[in-house]
Structure formats: structure tokens, C-alpha cells
Amino acid sequence: MKKASIEGKGVLNNRISEYLLNSLGHCGVKTHLVKRLNMREQLIKKVEIIPIEFIVRNIATGSLSKRLGISEGTVLEKPLLEYYLKNDELGDPIITKEHIYAFEWAAKEEIKDIDKMSFKINDILQGLFRGVGIKLVDFKVEYGRIWNKNRQANEIILADEISPDTCRLWDIKTEKKLDKDRFRKDLGNIIEAYQEVARRLGIMPEETNISEVNFGKTTSIKFKK
Ligand code: TMP
């Protein structure tokens, strides 16, 4: 796995994720976000994380194209939801619902709720991004359980960041990648792409000065009030 520290990316992700989670919240999706604390930190609700990554795809690319030979860019007739086990040692393998129930990683009722929430999140985010000239290609989310006082019934909430690190975002006209694939595929201009997403979402004023000195070197970010 490629690793690098890109100065300034965390700040942008924090702002973008806050905006997206709040937008989902306004549409009735329960999330772990309480509030953004500062440029780099968020206050979130404590949950018991479900050990599954939920990936929703609208357009074939990435591991779907690689694994099944589906041509890159194929628009899927309807959104495709996949399950991956959260296990770094095993490389987060793809799993089926039968695996989830057999090994009790989540209950049937929970998965039913999560499937519904995932498609709802997809609908909301697709519309939100379409409005600013961006195609939501795919994204990954995780969920967590909140137990009630008697540890009986539980509530499932979205418990993840949503940012260009966890979504694929393409410009509607040019199909330019505005997400982490710029890093994964060595395309460069990562900060500019994330900045472009923030600017289009209206969460970064035009006056904002982000200067990327060089890849890996210091990036200064100032958000003007
Ligand atoms: P994939 O095509 O590599 O399976 O990725 C699908 C989507 O999930 C893509 O938007 C990137 C995101 N993703 C993560 O956020 N974290 C991960 O660990 C992986 C594998 C993918």
C-alpha cells in the first residue's frame, strides 16, 4: 500500500467531511458527527464499529473493474453495494451477506437498515455533487452501533469520514479525477483537486490561500472567516 503524508490534505478532508455529514444529517441520516472542533479535529459519538466496509458504486472502476473485468467507466444500471471485511492483515477481502451472518459480524436487521441507509446516502451525495458538476463514482462508509442504557436495542449510525479520500469524484464534463486516485495513480496535483472539491461545495472562500510548495513539503492553509 502506498503511504505518504500530504500536508494540508487533512484540513481539507475535515472541512469537506463536516459539510457532507451535516448535509446528510439535514436529510435524516444519523451520523457520528457532533461538531468540528478545529482545523484538524472533530468531536464524534462513541460507537461500536461494525467490522465491515460498505462500498457503493455507480460507475465501474477500481477493484470492481480489476476483479471482474468490467470496463472502466461503465455506468451501472443501478447502484451496486458491496461488503468488505475490515481486516488489514487479510487485505480487507470482499465478503457476502452469508459470511456476515455466519460469523455474526452484523445481524440481518442491521444489514437491512444499513443497506437502506447506504443507498439513501448515495442518492443524497449524488445529487449534492451533481449540483456542483461532479460525478460520484463510488464511496466507502462504515457504521457503528449505539447501545441503549439496558444494552438491548441498538441504533446504527454512519460512523466514518466522507471525503475525497473515501470517494471517487470525477468532473462531469472532463472526467478529471478529483480524489485520492490522483495519489494512487501518481497523477499529481492532489491538494489542488481536493481544494477544487471544497471550492465547488462552497466551503472554501475564493480568498483562501492554499499554496502547495511541493509534494511532501509544507502547505500553508489559511481559511478566511
Ligand atoms: P476500490 O475500487 O479500490 O474497491 O475502492 C472503492 C471505493 O472505496 C473508492 O471510493 C475508494 C474507497 N476505499 C476507501 O475509502 N478505503 C479503502 O480501504 C478502500 C479499499 C477503498
Residues whose N, C-alpha, C, O or C-beta is under 5 A from the ligand:
A	BS01	TMP	I55 T61 G62 S63 L64 D138 F139 K140 D165 T166 C167 R168
